[in-house]
Amino acid sequence: MRPVPLTGRPKVSVVIPCYNYGHFLPRAVQSVLEQPGVDVQIIVVDDASSDGSARIAEEISVAEPRVAAVVHEANAGHIATYNDGLSRCTGDYVVLLSADDLLAPGALARAAALFEARPGLALVYGRAPSFSEEPPRPVKRPVSWTIWSGPEWIERICRRGTNVIANPEAIVRREVVERLGGYDPRLPHTADLYFWLQAATFGRVGRIDGPPQAYYRIHGGNMHLGEDDLSDLVERSQMFELFLSSPQLAAMALSARTALAREALARATREYDLGRGHGPLAAKYLDFAHEQGVELDGLNGWSALQRRQTFAESVLAQKALSIVGRAHRRMSTTAELARIRRTGVA
């Protein structure tokens, strides 16, 4: 859809949780203060950092009236910190921006324009390219909108079995945040995806296509789950089970379990390609796939894993399969990322 220009000047509340990210904090705040076309309320919540983050937050709040600093005397954990900030929001729309991430120029006005033009929207997101030191240089791209009904978006997420939102690019209508009551502490690592899925039950979901809405910083401190960590799959499985517990959602639950089983098979295959097929992780991935209660032999990836297992004792055959498998995964991953960038939900 073609975008409609923003009329009026809505207020956007941006919660910035911070724990020992004081060296990142000023730039995150600045990326919000420089947003044109909207009024901003910034709430920095420091969770008893030990690196002087609280002092930095308070100094910023003294110099800038649009910034409020909330300092925890004791560490409450990231979910409680998120919810503390969300409970203080007074804007029309709400953003949760980690202190190490950045908003892209013009992001809030673009999202507010979509919200204002389509009052039935509950959630808006866009692209969030990753970076380490400096975000990518902005490239002017045409803006367009994509809108899904809530059930359609939820169904697409279930078919993927994973999240398509990094976090800083997502904006939620404040009334939806209030009805949800914040993030669920039962899901410390998947509360964000659970939150987006719940939001989609209250209205439609929109996406800003074209320019990035935020920049997601990659560094050692936020890599709490490695790519070979089974807990990632287990926690997503628990999240989908909680969200899709109603009998009316049985078809979506099957889609989610199928997607998770397919991913587990791909990870098990990768263990063989890395020469670790006889290790414990490959077996755990395969056990997890079986636990999803779907027919594995009908899934993409099952035959590839079977070939790896058959030729595991042949060094030459295993090496050839490994080379082909790695090349195929690289092409598949590249194509998948391209689809997500283009469509928002592959």
Secondary structure as UniProt FT lines:
FT   STRAND          11..18
FT   TURN            22..24
FT   HELIX           25..33
FT   STRAND          39..46
FT   HELIX           53..63
FT   TURN            65..66
FT   STRAND          67..71
FT   HELIX           78..86
FT   TURN            87..88
FT   STRAND          93..96
FT   TURN            99..100
FT   STRAND          102..103
FT   TURN            105..106
FT   HELIX           107..117
FT   TURN            119..120
FT   STRAND          121..127
FT   STRAND          130..131
FT   STRAND          144..148
FT   HELIX           150..160
FT   TURN            168..169
FT   STRAND          171..173
FT   HELIX           174..180
FT   TURN            185..186
FT   TURN            188..190
FT   HELIX           191..200
FT   STRAND          204..212
FT   STRAND          214..217
FT   HELIX           220..222
FT   TURN            227..228
FT   HELIX           230..243
FT   HELIX           247..249
FT   HELIX           250..273
FT   TURN            274..275
FT   TURN            277..278
FT   HELIX           280..291
FT   HELIX           296..298
FT   TURN            300..301
FT   HELIX           302..310
FT   TURN            311..313
FT   HELIX           315..343
//
